[in-house]
Amino acid sequence: TGISKSMAQQVRESCLAFLVKELE
């Protein structure tokens, strides 16, 4: 569904942001 799709995208983006923070 579109909802779970956008939710997964949000989770992925927050995970990426977290990784970027950790790397810096």
N, C-alpha and C positions, 0 to 999 in steps of 0.2 A: 504493500500500500504506500501511498505518497507520504503518509505521516511517519511511518517507521523509516522510510527512506531519508527524509529530512532529519529525523532524529539521529540516525546512524551517521549522517554527514556532520551533524553538530558534535557528536562524540568524537569523531575522527579529527575534526578541527581543534577541539580542546586538547586532544591527545598530542597533536602536532605542536600546538602552542606550548604545551608542557615540556615536550622534548626540546624545543628550541630554547626554552628558558634554562633547562638543565645543561644544555651544551654551552651556553654563553658564559 
